[in-house]
């Protein structure tokens, strides 16, 4: 699973979709040190029961994120009806995921075809979402066969965490570390340098 930003026609799309120029790389986040509205974050992941190691890391980052924002982690069972057809499997996962996405959520889809972002851009994504009027940010991590059409259409932003494909458990851990890093960037703290 990879993250990158892709412009979509959803009405609440404040995040700048342009890729950084070489001169912009390594620049500071435009929100660092400013008051940023901390939206609750929900991460919706399609997958099977998590390994003990992943659960421990997720719990560690939930604790680290607590001073910055509220955080909810939702796991949608992969292939909930044990469909033999891949398309049916993706549709079933999509229905379950869309039930968890609120009408006023700012939705970030993690997808291998999404836009690459650096840590400062992730911080700006949080800042932009906070300024959007949305009530929550929902990050969506798809199953083995990716996201369905409706989830992709609902996305405000599509990003990727890596140019390599990551399974849902690894993508979740990387995302949570980047969310924590983004908040430390926004607050001007020393975790990110």
LOSEBA-524778 format. One line per field, with one value per atom (N, C-alpha, C): residue number from 1; residue in one letter; atom name; z, x negated, y negated. Coordinates in Angstrom, 3 decimals, always signed. Layout:
i	c(NUM, ...) .
aa	c(A, ...) .
at	c(CA, ...) .
Z	c(Z, ...) .
X	c(X, ...) .
Y	c(Y, ...) .
REM end
This chain:
i	c(1, 1, 1, 2, 2, 2, 3, 3, 3, 4, 4, 4, 5, 5, 5, 6, 6, 6, 7, 7, 7, 8, 8, 8, 9, 9, 9, 10, 10, 10, 11, 11, 11, 12, 12, 12, 13, 13, 13, 14, 14, 14, 15, 15, 15, 16, 16, 16, 17, 17, 17, 18, 18, 18, 19, 19, 19, 20, 20, 20, 21, 21, 21, 22, 22, 22, 23, 23, 23, 24, 24, 24, 25, 25, 25, 26, 26, 26, 27, 27, 27, 28, 28, 28, 29, 29, 29, 30, 30, 30, 31, 31, 31, 32, 32, 32, 33, 33, 33, 34, 34, 34, 35, 35, 35, 36, 36, 36, 37, 37, 37, 38, 38, 38, 39, 39, 39, 40, 40, 40, 41, 41, 41, 42, 42, 42, 43, 43, 43, 44, 44, 44, 45, 45, 45, 46, 46, 46, 47, 47, 47, 48, 48, 48, 49, 49, 49, 50, 50, 50, 51, 51, 51, 52, 52, 52, 53, 53, 53, 54, 54, 54, 55, 55, 55, 56, 56, 56, 57, 57, 57, 58, 58, 58, 59, 59, 59, 60, 60, 60, 61, 61, 61, 62, 62, 62, 63, 63, 63, 64, 64, 64, 65, 65, 65, 66, 66, 66, 67, 67, 67, 68, 68, 68, 69, 69, 69, 70, 70, 70, 71, 71, 71, 72, 72, 72, 73, 73, 73, 74, 74, 74, 75, 75, 75, 76, 76, 76, 77, 77, 77, 78, 78, 78, 79, 79, 79, 80, 80, 80, 81, 81, 81, 82, 82, 82, 83, 83, 83, 84, 84, 84, 85, 85, 85, 86, 86, 86, 87, 87, 87, 88, 88, 88, 89, 89, 89, 90, 90, 90, 91, 91, 91, 92, 92, 92, 93, 93, 93, 94, 94, 94, 95, 95, 95, 96, 96, 96, 97, 97, 97, 98, 98, 98, 99, 99, 99, 100, 100, 100, 101, 101, 101, 102, 102, 102, 103, 103, 103, 104, 104, 104, 105, 105, 105, 106, 106, 106, 107, 107, 107, 108, 108, 108, 109, 109, 109, 110, 110, 110, 111, 111, 111, 112, 112, 112, 113, 113, 113, 114, 114, 114, 115, 115, 115, 116, 116, 116, 117, 117, 117, 118, 118, 118, 119, 119, 119, 120, 120, 120, 121, 121, 121, 122, 122, 122, 123, 123, 123, 124, 124, 124, 125, 125, 125, 126, 126, 126, 127, 127, 127, 128, 128, 128, 129, 129, 129, 130, 130, 130, 131, 131, 131, 132, 132, 132, 133, 133, 133, 134, 134, 134, 135, 135, 135, 136, 136, 136, 137, 137, 137, 138, 138, 138, 139, 139, 139, 140, 140, 140, 141, 141, 141, 142, 142, 142, 143, 143, 143, 144, 144, 144, 145, 145, 145, 146, 146, 146, 147, 147, 147, 148, 148, 148, 149, 149, 149, 150, 150, 150, 151, 151, 151, 152, 152, 152, 153, 153, 153, 154, 154, 154, 155, 155, 155, 156, 156, 156, 157, 157, 157, 158, 158, 158, 159, 159, 159, 160, 160, 160, 161, 161, 161, 162, 162, 162, 163, 163, 163, 164, 164, 164, 165, 165, 165, 166, 166, 166, 167, 167, 167, 168, 168, 168, 169, 169, 169, 170, 170, 170, 171, 171, 171, 172, 172, 172, 173, 173, 173, 174, 174, 174, 175, 175, 175, 176, 176, 176, 177, 177, 177, 178, 178, 178, 179, 179, 179, 180, 180, 180, 181, 181, 181, 182, 182, 182, 183, 183, 183, 184, 184, 184, 185, 185, 185, 186, 186, 186, 187, 187, 187, 188, 188, 188, 189, 189, 189, 190, 190, 190, 191, 191, 191, 192, 192, 192, 193, 193, 193) .
aa	c(X, X, X, X, X, X, X, X, X, X, X, X, X, X, X, X, X, X, X, X, X, X, X, X, X, X, X, X, X, X, X, X, X, X, X, X, X, X, X, X, X, X, X, X, X, X, X, X, X, X, X, X, X, X, X, X, X, X, X, X, X, X, X, X, X, X, X, X, X, X, X, X, X, X, X, X, X, X, X, X, X, X, X, X, X, X, X, X, X, X, X, X, X, X, X, X, X, X, X, X, X, X, X, X, X, X, X, X, X, X, X, X, X, X, X, X, X, X, X, X, X, X, X, X, X, X, X, X, X, X, X, X, X, X, X, X, X, X, X, X, X, X, X, X, X, X, X, X, X, X, X, X, X, X, X, X, X, X, X, X, X, X, X, X, X, X, X, X, X, X, X, X, X, X, X, X, X, X, X, X, X, X, X, X, X, X, X, X, X, X, X, X, X, X, X, X, X, X, X, X, X, X, X, X, X, X, X, X, X, X, X, X, X, X, X, X, X, X, X, X, X, X, X, X, X, X, X, X, X, X, X, X, X, X, X, X, X, X, X, X, X, X, X, X, X, X, X, X, X, X, X, X, X, X, X, X, X, X, X, X, X, X, X, X, X, X, X, X, X, X, X, X, X, X, X, X, X, X, X, X, X, X, X, X, X, X, X, X, X, X, X, X, X, X, X, X, X, X, X, X, X, X, X, X, X, X, X, X, X, X, X, X, X, X, X, X, X, X, X, X, X, X, X, X, X, X, X, X, X, X, X, X, X, X, X, X, X, X, X, X, X, X, X, X, X, X, X, X, X, X, X, X, X, X, X, X, X, X, X, X, X, X, X, X, X, X, X, X, X, X, X, X, X, X, X, X, X, X, X, X, X, X, X, X, X, X, X, X, X, X, X, X, X, X, X, X, X, X, X, X, X, X, X, X, X, X, X, X, X, X, X, X, X, X, X, X, X, X, X, X, X, X, X, X, X, X, X, X, X, X, X, X, X, X, X, X, X, X, X, X, X, X, X, X, X, X, X, X, X, X, X, X, X, X, X, X, X, X, X, X, X, X, X, X, X, X, X, X, X, X, X, X, X, X, X, X, X, X, X, X, X, X, X, X, X, X, X, X, X, X, X, X, X, X, X, X, X, X, X, X, X, X, X, X, X, X, X, X, X, X, X, X, X, X, X, X, X, X, X, X, X, X, X, X, X, X, X, X, X, X, X, X, X, X, X, X, X, X, X, X, X, X, X, X, X, X, X, X, X, X, X, X, X, X, X, X, X, X, X, X, X, X, X, X, X, X, X, X, X, X, X, X, X, X, X, X, X, X, X) .
at	c(N, CA, C, N, CA, C, N, CA, C, N, CA, C, N, CA, C, N, CA, C, N, CA, C, N, CA, C, N, CA, C, N, CA, C, N, CA, C, N, CA, C, N, CA, C, N, CA, C, N, CA, C, N, CA, C, N, CA, C, N, CA, C, N, CA, C, N, CA, C, N, CA, C, N, CA, C, N, CA, C, N, CA, C, N, CA, C, N, CA, C, N, CA, C, N, CA, C, N, CA, C, N, CA, C, N, CA, C, N, CA, C, N, CA, C, N, CA, C, N, CA, C, N, CA, C, N, CA, C, N, CA, C, N, CA, C, N, CA, C, N, CA, C, N, CA, C, N, CA, C, N, CA, C, N, CA, C, N, CA, C, N, CA, C, N, CA, C, N, CA, C, N, CA, C, N, CA, C, N, CA, C, N, CA, C, N, CA, C, N, CA, C, N, CA, C, N, CA, C, N, CA, C, N, CA, C, N, CA, C, N, CA, C, N, CA, C, N, CA, C, N, CA, C, N, CA, C, N, CA, C, N, CA, C, N, CA, C, N, CA, C, N, CA, C, N, CA, C, N, CA, C, N, CA, C, N, CA, C, N, CA, C, N, CA, C, N, CA, C, N, CA, C, N, CA, C, N, CA, C, N, CA, C, N, CA, C, N, CA, C, N, CA, C, N, CA, C, N, CA, C, N, CA, C, N, CA, C, N, CA, C, N, CA, C, N, CA, C, N, CA, C, N, CA, C, N, CA, C, N, CA, C, N, CA, C, N, CA, C, N, CA, C, N, CA, C, N, CA, C, N, CA, C, N, CA, C, N, CA, C, N, CA, C, N, CA, C, N, CA, C, N, CA, C, N, CA, C, N, CA, C, N, CA, C, N, CA, C, N, CA, C, N, CA, C, N, CA, C, N, CA, C, N, CA, C, N, CA, C, N, CA, C, N, CA, C, N, CA, C, N, CA, C, N, CA, C, N, CA, C, N, CA, C, N, CA, C, N, CA, C, N, CA, C, N, CA, C, N, CA, C, N, CA, C, N, CA, C, N, CA, C, N, CA, C, N, CA, C, N, CA, C, N, CA, C, N, CA, C, N, CA, C, N, CA, C, N, CA, C, N, CA, C, N, CA, C, N, CA, C, N, CA, C, N, CA, C, N, CA, C, N, CA, C, N, CA, C, N, CA, C, N, CA, C, N, CA, C, N, CA, C, N, CA, C, N, CA, C, N, CA, C, N, CA, C, N, CA, C, N, CA, C, N, CA, C, N, CA, C, N, CA, C, N, CA, C, N, CA, C, N, CA, C, N, CA, C, N, CA, C, N, CA, C, N, CA, C, N, CA, C, N, CA, C, N, CA, C, N, CA, C, N, CA, C, N, CA, C, N, CA, C, N, CA, C, N, CA, C, N, CA, C, N, CA, C, N, CA, C, N, CA, C, N, CA, C, N, CA, C, N, CA, C, N, CA, C, N, CA, C, N, CA, C, N, CA, C, N, CA, C, N, CA, C, N, CA, C, N, CA, C, N, CA, C) .
Z	c(+0.000, +0.000, +0.000, -0.861, -0.963, -0.867, -0.560, -0.410, -1.399, -2.040, -2.816, -3.039, -3.231, -3.369, -4.807, -5.032, -6.358, -6.223, -7.002, -6.939, -7.328, -6.542, -6.842, -6.766, -7.368, -7.451, -6.201, -5.061, -3.855, -3.386, -2.862, -2.537, -1.454, -0.537, +0.544, +0.224, -0.641, -1.044, -0.873, +0.366, +0.545, +0.299, +0.347, +0.255, -1.119, -1.157, -2.436, -3.121, -4.367, -5.043, -5.891, -5.990, -6.819, -6.135, -6.909, -6.363, -6.048, -5.002, -4.644, -5.711, -5.906, -6.803, -6.056, -6.755, -6.055, -5.032, -5.302, -4.360, -3.095, -3.206, -2.060, -1.164, -1.721, -0.909, +0.252, +1.422, +2.610, +3.268, +2.738, +3.321, +4.554, +5.346, +6.548, +6.163, +6.979, +6.799, +7.027, +6.197, +6.317, +7.571, +8.268, +9.494, +10.772, +10.667, +11.859, +12.785, +14.034, +15.042, +15.030, +14.100, +14.049, +14.725, +15.143, +15.703, +14.571, +14.761, +13.769, +14.460, +13.829, +14.381, +14.292, +15.426, +15.494, +15.273, +14.068, +13.777, +14.357, +14.811, +15.173, +13.943, +14.162, +13.069, +13.228, +12.111, +12.064, +10.950, +11.269, +10.250, +10.054, +8.810, +8.458, +7.611, +8.112, +7.447, +7.082, +5.859, +5.453, +5.675, +6.402, +6.626, +7.611, +7.942, +8.915, +10.280, +11.240, +12.610, +12.582, +13.347, +13.358, +14.209, +13.822, +14.610, +15.925, +16.905, +18.222, +18.113, +17.292, +17.121, +16.563, +15.570, +14.984, +16.016, +16.768, +17.805, +18.819, +19.212, +20.182, +19.617, +18.348, +17.727, +17.551, +17.145, +16.999, +18.347, +19.393, +20.735, +21.158, +20.851, +21.197, +20.499, +19.211, +18.489, +18.871, +19.263, +19.786, +21.023, +21.893, +23.095, +22.736, +21.762, +21.347, +20.704, +20.008, +19.337, +20.287, +21.452, +22.390, +22.733, +22.945, +23.253, +22.080, +20.876, +19.682, +19.140, +19.155, +18.555, +19.077, +18.903, +19.225, +18.033, +18.324, +17.290, +17.439, +16.307, +16.282, +15.191, +15.510, +14.595, +14.322, +13.070, +12.699, +11.716, +11.994, +11.116, +10.437, +9.111, +8.306, +7.876, +8.123, +7.770, +6.258, +5.817, +4.382, +3.927, +2.744, +2.118, +3.104, +3.583, +4.643, +4.293, +3.010, +2.621, +1.934, +2.047, +1.420, -0.064, -0.756, -2.195, -2.940, -3.983, -4.815, -5.906, -6.230, -7.273, -6.641, -7.190, -6.653, -6.653, -7.737, -7.816, -6.694, -6.447, -5.365, -4.013, -3.844, -2.583, -2.351, -3.356, -3.225, -2.952, -3.616, -3.398, -1.970, -1.445, -0.061, +0.929, +0.707, +1.587, +1.496, +0.281, +0.066, +0.814, +0.754, +1.453, +2.948, +3.516, +4.946, +5.282, +4.416, +4.658, +4.557, +3.555, +3.348, +4.489, +5.179, +6.342, +7.472, +7.493, +8.551, +8.195, +6.942, +6.493, +6.627, +7.421, +7.605, +6.424, +6.286, +5.150, +5.196, +6.393, +6.488, +6.874, +6.628, +6.831, +5.686, +5.988, +4.974, +4.748, +3.562, +3.312, +2.569, +3.151, +2.546, +2.225, +0.950, +0.520, +0.318, +0.912, +0.712, -0.421, -1.456, -2.644, -3.331, -3.889, -4.541, -5.743, -6.298, -7.422, -6.980, -5.670, -5.153, -5.264, -4.777, -4.872, -3.726, -4.050, -3.025, -2.189, -0.889, -0.005, +0.950, +1.362, +2.400, +3.742, +4.797, +6.139, +6.316, +5.754, +5.855, +5.125, +3.986, +3.256, +4.032, +4.751, +5.592, +6.688, +7.262, +8.269, +7.654, +6.439, +5.756, +5.441, +5.117, +4.895, +6.151, +7.325, +8.580, +8.815, +8.541, +8.709, +7.760, +6.499, +5.507, +5.860, +6.278, +6.662, +7.835, +8.805, +9.951, +9.552, +8.464, +7.970, +7.002, +6.690, +5.631, +6.067, +7.370, +7.839, +8.076, +7.793, +8.031, +9.530, +9.907, +11.324, +11.734, +10.741, +11.044, +9.789, +9.980, +8.875, +8.923, +7.805, +7.703, +6.696, +7.169, +6.308, +5.978, +4.699, +4.248, +3.651, +4.262, +3.781, +3.244, +1.952, +1.299, +1.577, +1.093, +1.238, +0.145, +0.001, -0.936, -2.378, -2.739, -4.119, -4.244, -3.204, -3.279, -2.939, -3.330, -3.024, -4.182, -3.836, -4.845, -5.405, -6.427, -7.148, -6.253, -5.402, -4.568, -3.528, -2.950, -1.993, -2.712, -3.870, -4.649, -5.010, -5.389, -5.772, -4.554, -3.388, -2.168, -1.633, -2.046, -1.510, -1.814, -0.794, -0.999, -1.543, -1.094, -1.455, -1.542, -2.499, -2.602, -2.543, -1.557, -1.342, -1.245, -1.291, -1.059, -0.069, +0.714, +1.731, +1.160, +0.064, -0.506, -1.961, -2.740, -4.107, -4.132, -3.012, -2.883, -2.351, -2.701, -2.178, -0.767, +0.184, +1.578, +1.953, +2.749, +3.205, +4.208, +4.499, +5.316, +6.717, +7.292, +8.640, +8.645, +7.682, +7.588, +7.236, +6.302, +5.922, +7.134, +7.989, +9.181, +10.109, +10.359, +11.253, +10.675, +9.376, +8.742, +8.803, +8.516, +8.586, +9.985, +10.997, +12.365, +12.774, +12.378, +12.687, +11.975, +10.741, +9.990, +10.553, +11.067, +11.714, +12.964, +13.752, +14.934, +14.514, +13.520, +13.022, +12.519, +11.803, +11.279, +12.408, +13.466, +14.588, +15.267, +15.367, +15.973, +15.072, +13.758, +12.828, +13.043, +13.118, +13.313, +14.609, +15.631, +16.945, +17.081, +16.076, +16.134, +17.137, +17.351, +18.313, +17.650, +18.461, +17.962, +17.382, +17.409, +16.896, +15.439, +14.639, +13.223, +13.039, +12.400, +12.139, +10.798) .
X	c(-0.850, +0.000, -0.901, -0.653, -1.471, -0.599, -1.184, -0.398, -0.847, +0.087, -0.192, +1.096, +1.012, +2.199, +2.633, +3.908, +4.478, +5.733, +5.827, +6.988, +8.239, +9.315, +10.601, +11.655, +12.815, +13.803, +14.646, +14.291, +15.093, +15.074, +16.190, +16.273, +15.321, +14.911, +14.012, +12.601, +11.914, +10.581, +9.590, +9.204, +8.288, +6.837, +6.467, +5.059, +4.515, +3.392, +2.754, +2.322, +2.684, +2.412, +1.148, +0.484, -0.718, -1.886, -2.696, -3.902, -4.918, -5.735, -6.699, -7.785, -8.226, -9.350, -10.626, -11.744, -12.992, -13.357, -13.001, -13.302, -12.445, -11.236, -10.350, -10.711, -11.351, -11.690, -12.571, -12.287, -13.059, -12.618, -11.583, -11.099, -10.267, -10.065, -9.254, -7.776, -6.982, -5.536, -4.982, -4.043, -3.504, -2.669, -2.305, -1.507, -2.341, -3.632, -4.446, -4.348, -4.013, -3.927, -2.619, -1.721, -0.424, +0.629, +1.708, +2.825, +3.490, +3.639, +4.265, +5.415, +6.586, +7.746, +7.485, +7.502, +7.204, +8.480, +8.642, +9.790, +9.557, +10.628, +10.486, +10.042, +9.242, +8.750, +9.321, +9.827, +10.246, +9.444, +8.847, +8.183, +9.030, +9.464, +10.280, +9.399, +9.185, +8.306, +9.090, +8.915, +9.497, +8.434, +8.780, +7.806, +8.305, +7.409, +7.712, +7.185, +7.380, +6.912, +5.437, +5.097, +3.731, +2.811, +1.543, +0.550, +0.332, -0.198, -0.449, -1.415, -2.455, -3.423, -2.781, -1.914, -1.221, -0.294, +0.427, +1.326, +0.546, -0.631, -1.450, -1.899, -2.344, -2.774, -1.610, -0.448, +0.725, +1.085, +1.078, +1.381, +0.360, -0.912, -1.954, -1.701, -1.371, -1.129, +0.193, +1.192, +2.432, +2.114, +1.270, +0.866, +0.096, -0.805, -1.587, -0.703, +0.356, +1.240, +2.231, +2.458, +3.464, +3.328, +2.119, +2.035, +2.420, +2.466, +2.692, +4.119, +4.701, +6.024, +6.638, +7.941, +8.564, +8.345, +8.277, +7.918, +8.794, +9.311, +10.113, +9.560, +9.462, +8.928, +10.035, +10.445, +11.519, +10.984, +11.271, +10.839, +12.065, +12.069, +13.119, +12.604, +13.389, +12.970, +12.826, +11.701, +11.517, +12.434, +12.985, +13.880, +14.944, +15.804, +16.749, +17.734, +18.021, +18.950, +18.236, +16.895, +16.095, +16.408, +16.485, +16.763, +15.593, +15.901, +14.868, +14.396, +15.241, +14.950, +14.284, +13.149, +12.409, +13.275, +14.003, +14.844, +15.886, +16.511, +17.498, +16.837, +15.638, +14.909, +14.652, +14.145, +13.851, +15.136, +16.226, +17.502, +18.000, +17.889, +18.310, +17.461, +16.160, +15.270, +15.607, +15.909, +16.237, +17.517, +18.532, +19.785, +19.520, +18.743, +18.426, +17.624, +16.670, +15.855, +16.698, +17.544, +18.348, +19.336, +19.749, +20.632, +19.930, +18.597, +17.823, +17.403, +17.575, +17.179, +18.382, +18.217, +19.295, +19.437, +20.613, +20.877, +20.021, +19.591, +18.744, +17.300, +16.890, +15.491, +14.634, +13.388, +12.386, +11.644, +11.765, +11.324, +9.992, +9.052, +7.743, +7.635, +7.528, +7.393, +5.920, +5.452, +4.090, +4.117, +3.340, +3.376, +2.017, +1.600, +0.290, +0.176, +1.308, +1.282, +1.487, +1.498, +1.695, +0.434, +0.541, -0.549, -1.546, -2.818, -3.867, -3.806, -3.983, -4.055, -5.212, -5.797, -6.819, -6.164, -6.944, -6.386, -5.803, -6.442, -5.918, -4.580, -4.460, -3.187, -2.097, -2.467, -1.482, -1.001, -1.914, -1.527, -0.590, -0.907, -0.049, +1.321, +1.362, +2.635, +3.494, +2.911, +3.664, +4.127, +3.246, +3.613, +4.716, +4.604, +5.623, +6.962, +6.943, +8.179, +8.830, +8.013, +8.543, +9.219, +8.767, +9.356, +10.510, +10.838, +11.809, +13.263, +13.520, +14.900, +15.382, +14.548, +14.898, +14.937, +15.625, +15.708, +14.698, +14.105, +13.153, +12.345, +11.133, +10.338, +10.449, +10.805, +10.832, +9.782, +8.811, +7.796, +8.282, +8.291, +8.808, +7.681, +7.431, +6.427, +7.175, +7.028, +7.769, +7.212, +7.939, +7.543, +6.577, +6.445, +5.464, +5.693, +6.929, +7.234, +7.557, +7.241, +7.409, +8.813, +9.089, +10.356, +11.331, +12.607, +13.650, +13.832, +14.621, +14.852, +15.464, +16.414, +17.092, +16.146, +15.271, +14.293, +13.360, +12.895, +12.001, +12.700, +13.964, +14.716, +14.939, +15.115, +15.394, +14.145, +12.964, +11.705, +11.547, +11.116, +10.677, +9.255, +8.470, +7.060, +6.705, +5.852, +5.332, +3.816, +3.242, +1.807, +1.240, -0.086, -0.729, -1.870, -2.104, -3.154, -4.507, -4.480, -5.716, -5.469, -6.532, -6.393, -6.317, -6.636, -6.472, -5.067, -4.502, -3.201, -3.406, -2.609, -2.698, -1.408, -1.516, -0.275, +0.406, +1.672, +2.460, +1.884, +1.261, +0.707, -0.509, -1.393, -2.573, -2.150, -1.198, -0.704, -0.127, +0.594, +1.179, +0.088, -0.933, -2.019, -2.756, -3.065, -3.757, -2.880, -1.589, -0.680, -0.642, -0.536, -0.443, -1.717, -2.869, -4.118, -4.146, -3.692, -3.688, -2.671, -1.554, -0.597, -1.222, -1.907, -2.590, -3.672, -4.455, -5.509, -4.886, -3.780, -3.120, -2.694, -2.150, -1.744, -2.945, -4.057, -5.243, -5.790, -5.646, -6.035, -5.136, -3.835, -2.888, -3.163, -3.559, -3.815, -5.246, -6.078, -7.463, -8.316, -7.991, -8.729, -9.892, -10.796, -12.067, -12.045, -10.919, -10.895, -11.346, -10.870, -11.236, -12.317, -13.420, -14.477, -15.081) .
Y	c(+1.153, +0.000, -1.221, -2.147, -3.328, -4.552, -5.687, -6.895, -7.948, -8.595, -9.791, -10.545, -11.859, -12.692, -12.775, -12.585, -12.706, -13.546, -14.593, -15.464, -14.691, -14.894, -14.292, -15.377, -15.163, -16.206, -16.397, -15.841, -15.984, -17.431, -17.950, -19.370, -19.849, -19.003, -19.431, -18.990, -19.679, -19.270, -20.410, -20.725, -21.828, -21.485, -20.214, -19.857, -20.165, -20.850, -21.179, -19.893, -19.728, -18.461, -18.474, -19.594, -19.660, -18.969, -18.295, -17.673, -18.755, -18.549, -19.574, -19.719, -20.931, -21.175, -20.814, -20.608, -20.305, -21.385, -22.640, -23.721, -23.617, -23.040, -22.928, -21.753, -20.735, -19.563, -19.993, -19.444, -19.780, -21.077, -21.712, -22.956, -22.649, -23.652, -23.486, -23.467, -22.839, -22.807, -24.208, -24.631, -25.992, -26.189, -25.117, -25.227, -25.122, -24.845, -24.639, -25.852, -25.577, -26.635, -27.405, -27.118, -27.791, -26.922, -27.543, -26.784, -26.008, -24.720, -23.853, -23.134, -23.173, -22.466, -20.966, -20.313, -18.878, -18.080, -17.595, -16.744, -15.350, -14.703, -13.295, -12.507, -11.493, -10.656, -9.259, -8.736, -7.332, -6.666, -5.538, -4.733, -3.491, -3.290, -2.127, -1.210, -0.013, +0.939, +2.190, +2.663, +3.941, +5.004, +6.046, +7.104, +8.139, +9.034, +10.083, +9.664, +10.525, +10.268, +9.879, +8.851, +8.337, +9.194, +9.205, +9.922, +9.177, +9.881, +9.278, +8.098, +8.235, +7.150, +5.892, +6.055, +4.899, +4.276, +5.090, +4.549, +3.727, +4.220, +3.478, +2.133, +2.118, +0.865, -0.109, +0.400, -0.453, -1.070, -0.269, -0.793, -1.843, -1.622, -2.597, -3.936, -3.889, -5.142, -5.782, -5.001, -5.590, -6.428, -5.885, -6.614, -7.876, -7.778, -8.944, -10.023, -9.623, -10.586, -11.249, -10.651, -11.149, -12.639, -13.172, -14.610, -15.524, -14.988, -15.807, -15.728, -14.530, -14.353, -13.052, -12.931, -11.644, -10.716, -9.439, -8.467, -7.239, -6.769, -5.552, -4.643, -3.384, -2.380, -1.370, -1.250, -0.320, +0.704, +1.964, +3.056, +3.650, +3.622, +4.232, +5.595, +6.616, +7.976, +8.108, +8.650, +8.878, +10.002, +9.811, +10.778, +11.266, +10.354, +10.717, +11.832, +12.037, +13.115, +14.263, +14.284, +15.343, +15.520, +14.413, +14.441, +15.080, +15.817, +16.434, +15.472, +14.513, +13.533, +12.309, +11.890, +10.746, +9.493, +9.266, +8.069, +8.060, +9.200, +9.297, +9.068, +9.577, +9.378, +7.885, +7.200, +5.762, +4.989, +5.345, +4.660, +4.858, +6.085, +6.344, +5.548, +5.509, +4.733, +3.247, +2.793, +1.379, +0.989, +1.821, +1.541, +1.387, +2.303, +2.241, +0.986, +0.625, -0.560, -1.834, -1.923, -3.130, -3.361, -2.297, -2.449, -3.196, -3.157, -3.811, -5.237, -5.630, -6.963, -7.890, -8.947, -9.904, -10.846, -11.432, -12.317, -13.578, -13.982, -15.179, -14.842, -13.598, -13.206, -13.740, -14.022, -14.344, -13.035, -12.461, -11.085, -11.058, -10.302, -10.089, -8.601, -8.287, -6.903, -6.604, -5.513, -5.042, -4.032, -4.306, -3.470, -3.519, -2.410, -2.338, -3.262, -3.694, -4.626, -6.071, -6.298, -7.638, -8.483, -9.692, -10.650, -10.463, -10.526, -10.473, -11.744, -11.590, -12.748, -12.555, -13.671, -13.588, -13.919, -13.897, -14.094, -15.489, -16.506, -17.862, -17.975, -17.308, -17.328, -16.588, -15.534, -14.852, -15.800, -16.574, -17.561, -18.601, -19.043, -20.017, -19.412, -18.132, -17.458, -17.558, -17.305, -17.409, -18.843, -19.810, -21.213, -21.631, -21.240, -21.575, -20.937, -19.678, -18.997, -19.709, -20.163, -20.896, -22.195, -22.786, -24.035, -23.812, -22.585, -22.281, -22.374, -22.358, -22.297, -20.876, -19.889, -18.489, -18.222, -17.151, -16.805, -15.741, -15.063, -13.989, -13.704, -13.177, -12.658, -11.142, -10.545, -9.083, -8.643, -7.865, -7.259, -5.853, -5.495, -4.199, -3.360, -2.204, -1.259, -0.049, +0.224, +1.297, +2.676, +3.656, +5.046, +5.477, +6.766, +7.339, +6.889, +6.604, +6.215, +4.726, +3.961, +2.519, +2.047, +0.814, +0.153, +0.280, +0.231, +0.201, -1.205, -1.289, -2.546, -3.625, -3.260, -4.262, -4.870, -4.066, -4.593, -5.561, -5.186, -6.067, -7.375, -7.277, -8.470, -9.381, -8.797, -9.560, -10.275, -9.852, -10.391, -11.872, -12.617, -13.998, -13.992, -13.008, -12.914, -11.434, -11.073, -9.717, -9.808, -9.126, -9.184, -7.777, -7.710, -6.423, -6.621, -5.587, -5.621, -5.227, -4.491, -3.969, -3.612, -3.595, -3.116, -1.586, -0.959, +0.488, +0.764, +1.889, +2.285, +2.840, +2.346, +2.788, +3.513, +4.579, +5.209, +4.283, +4.555, +3.628, +3.425, +4.447, +4.296, +3.360, +3.533, +2.678, +1.252, +1.119, -0.211, -0.933, -0.219, -0.825, -1.353, -0.555, -0.974, -2.186, -2.150, -3.280, -4.524, -4.389, -5.536, -6.129, -5.296, -5.812, -6.539, -6.007, -6.712, -8.053, -8.100, -9.358, -10.350, -9.880, -10.785, -11.405, -10.585, -11.114, -12.112, -11.758, -12.652, -13.963, -13.863, -15.066, -15.993, -15.438, -16.289, -16.935, -16.213, -16.846, -17.946, -17.797, -18.864, -20.075, -19.844, -20.944, -21.698, -20.980, -21.597, -22.107, -21.898, -22.372, -21.614, -20.342, -19.523, -18.823, -18.291, -17.772, -16.368, -15.673, -14.292, -14.241, -15.186, -15.241, -16.297, -15.931, -16.940, -16.728) .
REM end
